[in-house]
């Protein structure tokens, strides 16, 4: 059986590009928020851990597990997953209440009725799924939301890893995960602020207070 080398090459390139995009999302949307939120933790370590413990932690972080993978990289990845879990559990809405669902409800005023009808026609043509009419939405909004979100999930799959979609997903993921990581950052900032105040470490007190303010603002907004 002959092998179509061009087809195999194109397939491998598609896989490579998808992995490249995936790695870009992991780095910018998950690891960057974790690194930012680690600043109060590092400040706490610098201010209140003795030199022996700090040196030991640095040494521990440099130990290689497999190849170039160190304990610090594993810990960073683990914390990133915790932050993501907190963000998705406490800060992210259910998909049926996402903006993409809200905008397609006839009762929503973000877009005109005529524009929505064109979107409905396009979605029905592409996925052979008839979306609920205006009267159906008024009678059973919850079911209408579910049907719209189901079609929108198909639309996202069809778009795939489009450059614009990936960029928006990275931006959204960054702020969502930063919200989750800000919880841990706030806790450490509070502890560092208190300890630096009672130990008269003025510089540490001011810096930790600024960090506490910054992460509180992120959480509030």
C-alpha positions as CSV (number, residue, x, y, z in Angstrom):
1,X,0.0,0.0,0.0
2,X,1.4,3.4,-1.0
3,X,1.7,6.1,1.5
4,X,0.6,9.6,0.5
5,X,3.6,11.5,1.9
6,X,2.0,14.9,1.3
7,X,-1.1,13.9,3.2
8,X,0.9,12.5,6.1
9,X,3.0,15.7,6.2
10,X,-0.1,17.9,6.2
11,X,-1.6,15.8,9.0
12,X,1.6,16.1,11.1
13,X,1.8,19.8,10.6
14,X,-1.8,20.2,11.7
15,X,-1.1,18.2,14.9
16,X,2.1,20.3,15.4
17,X,0.2,23.6,15.1
18,X,-2.5,22.4,17.5
19,X,0.1,21.4,20.1
20,X,1.8,24.7,19.6
21,X,-1.5,26.5,20.2
22,X,-2.3,24.3,23.2
23,X,1.1,25.1,24.7
24,X,0.6,28.8,24.1
25,X,-2.7,28.6,26.0
26,X,-1.1,26.6,28.9
27,X,1.7,29.1,29.2
28,X,-0.2,32.4,28.9
29,X,-3.6,31.5,30.4
30,X,-2.6,29.2,33.2
31,X,1.0,29.6,34.1
32,X,1.3,33.4,33.9
33,X,-1.5,34.0,36.4
34,X,0.1,31.5,38.7
35,X,3.5,33.2,38.5
36,X,1.9,36.6,39.2
37,X,0.0,35.3,42.2
38,X,3.2,33.7,43.5
39,X,4.7,37.2,44.2
40,X,3.1,37.5,47.7
41,X,4.3,33.9,48.5
42,X,7.8,34.7,47.5
43,X,7.7,37.9,49.5
44,X,6.6,36.0,52.6
45,X,9.4,33.4,52.1
46,X,11.9,36.2,51.7
47,X,10.8,38.1,54.8
48,X,10.0,35.4,57.3
49,X,11.8,32.2,56.4
50,X,15.3,31.9,57.8
51,X,18.2,31.4,55.4
52,X,18.5,27.7,55.9
53,X,14.9,27.0,55.0
54,X,15.1,29.4,52.0
55,X,18.2,27.7,50.7
56,X,16.7,24.3,51.1
57,X,13.6,25.4,49.2
58,X,15.7,26.7,46.4
59,X,17.7,23.5,46.3
60,X,14.5,21.4,46.3
61,X,13.2,23.4,43.4
62,X,16.2,22.6,41.3
63,X,16.0,18.8,41.7
64,X,15.3,17.2,38.3
65,X,12.7,14.5,38.2
66,X,12.6,13.6,34.5
67,X,14.9,15.2,32.0
68,X,14.6,19.0,32.4
69,X,11.5,18.8,34.6
70,X,12.1,20.0,38.1
71,X,10.1,19.9,41.3
72,X,9.4,23.6,41.0
73,X,7.9,23.1,37.5
74,X,5.7,20.3,38.8
75,X,4.6,22.4,41.8
76,X,3.9,25.4,39.5
77,X,1.7,23.2,37.2
78,X,-0.1,21.7,40.3
79,X,-0.9,25.2,41.7
80,X,-2.0,26.3,38.2
81,X,-4.5,23.4,38.1
82,X,-5.8,24.4,41.6
83,X,-6.3,28.0,40.5
84,X,-8.1,26.8,37.5
85,X,-10.4,24.6,39.6
86,X,-11.2,27.5,42.0
87,X,-11.9,29.9,39.1
88,X,-14.2,27.5,37.2
89,X,-16.0,26.4,40.4
90,X,-16.6,29.9,42.0
91,X,-16.2,32.5,39.2
92,X,-17.3,31.0,35.9
93,X,-21.0,31.0,34.9
94,X,-22.7,27.9,33.6
95,X,-22.6,27.8,29.8
96,X,-26.3,28.4,29.5
97,X,-25.7,31.8,31.1
98,X,-22.7,32.7,29.0
99,X,-22.8,35.9,26.9
100,X,-22.9,33.8,23.6
101,X,-26.2,32.3,24.9
102,X,-27.6,35.6,26.2
103,X,-27.0,37.4,23.0
104,X,-29.0,34.9,21.0
105,X,-32.1,35.1,23.2
106,X,-34.8,37.3,21.5
107,X,-35.4,39.1,24.8
108,X,-31.8,40.3,24.9
109,X,-31.3,43.8,23.4
110,X,-27.6,43.5,22.5
111,X,-28.3,42.8,18.8
112,X,-31.3,43.5,16.6
113,X,-34.0,40.9,15.9
114,X,-33.1,40.9,12.2
115,X,-29.5,40.2,12.9
116,X,-30.4,37.4,15.3
117,X,-32.6,35.8,12.7
118,X,-29.7,35.7,10.2
119,X,-27.5,34.0,12.9
120,X,-30.3,31.5,13.6
121,X,-30.6,30.7,9.9
122,X,-26.9,30.2,9.6
123,X,-26.7,27.9,12.6
124,X,-29.7,25.9,11.5
125,X,-28.2,25.5,8.0
126,X,-24.8,24.5,9.3
127,X,-25.9,22.1,12.0
128,X,-29.4,21.1,11.0
129,X,-30.7,22.1,14.4
130,X,-33.7,24.4,14.7
131,X,-33.4,26.9,17.5
132,X,-36.5,27.8,19.6
133,X,-38.7,30.6,18.3
134,X,-39.4,33.8,20.2
135,X,-42.7,32.4,21.7
136,X,-40.9,29.1,22.7
137,X,-38.3,31.1,24.5
138,X,-40.9,33.1,26.4
139,X,-42.6,29.9,27.5
140,X,-39.5,27.9,28.5
141,X,-36.4,30.1,28.7
142,X,-34.3,27.4,30.5
143,X,-34.8,24.9,27.7
144,X,-34.1,27.6,25.1
145,X,-30.8,28.4,26.8
146,X,-29.8,24.8,26.7
147,X,-30.6,24.4,23.0
148,X,-28.7,27.6,22.1
149,X,-25.7,26.5,24.2
150,X,-25.7,23.1,22.5
151,X,-25.6,24.7,19.0
152,X,-22.9,27.2,20.1
153,X,-20.7,24.3,21.3
154,X,-21.0,22.8,17.8
155,X,-20.1,26.2,16.3
156,X,-17.0,26.4,18.5
157,X,-15.9,22.9,17.5
158,X,-16.3,23.9,13.8
159,X,-14.2,27.0,14.2
160,X,-11.6,24.9,15.9
161,X,-8.3,26.6,16.8
162,X,-8.9,29.8,14.8
163,X,-6.3,32.4,15.6
164,X,-8.8,35.0,16.8
165,X,-10.7,32.5,18.9
166,X,-7.5,31.2,20.5
167,X,-6.4,34.8,21.4
168,X,-9.8,35.6,23.0
169,X,-9.7,32.3,24.8
170,X,-6.2,33.1,26.2
171,X,-7.3,36.5,27.3
172,X,-10.5,35.1,29.0
173,X,-8.6,32.2,30.5
174,X,-5.8,34.5,31.9
175,X,-8.3,36.7,33.8
176,X,-10.4,33.8,35.0
177,X,-7.4,31.9,36.3
178,X,-6.0,35.1,37.8
179,X,-9.2,35.4,39.8
180,X,-8.7,32.0,41.3
181,X,-5.0,32.5,42.0
182,X,-5.8,35.9,43.6
183,X,-7.5,34.1,46.6
184,X,-4.2,32.5,47.6
185,X,-2.3,35.7,46.9
186,X,-4.6,37.7,49.2
187,X,-4.3,35.2,52.0
188,X,-0.5,35.4,51.9
189,X,-0.6,39.2,51.5
190,X,-2.7,39.5,54.7
191,X,-0.4,37.3,56.7
192,X,2.7,39.1,55.4
193,X,1.1,42.5,56.1
194,X,0.3,41.5,59.7
195,X,3.6,39.9,60.5
196,X,5.6,42.8,58.9
197,X,3.6,45.3,61.0
198,X,4.2,43.6,64.3
199,X,7.9,43.0,63.5
200,X,8.4,46.6,62.3
201,X,9.5,45.6,58.8
202,X,8.3,48.8,57.2
203,X,9.4,48.1,53.6
204,X,7.9,44.6,53.6
205,X,4.7,46.1,55.2
206,X,4.3,48.7,52.4
207,X,5.0,46.2,49.6
208,X,2.7,43.6,51.0
209,X,0.0,46.2,51.6
210,X,0.3,47.3,47.9
211,X,0.1,43.6,46.8
212,X,-3.0,43.1,49.0
213,X,-4.7,46.1,47.4
214,X,-3.9,45.0,43.9
215,X,-5.2,41.5,44.3
216,X,-8.3,42.7,46.1
217,X,-9.0,45.1,43.2
218,X,-8.7,42.2,40.8
219,X,-11.0,40.1,42.9
220,X,-13.6,42.9,43.3
221,X,-13.7,43.8,39.6
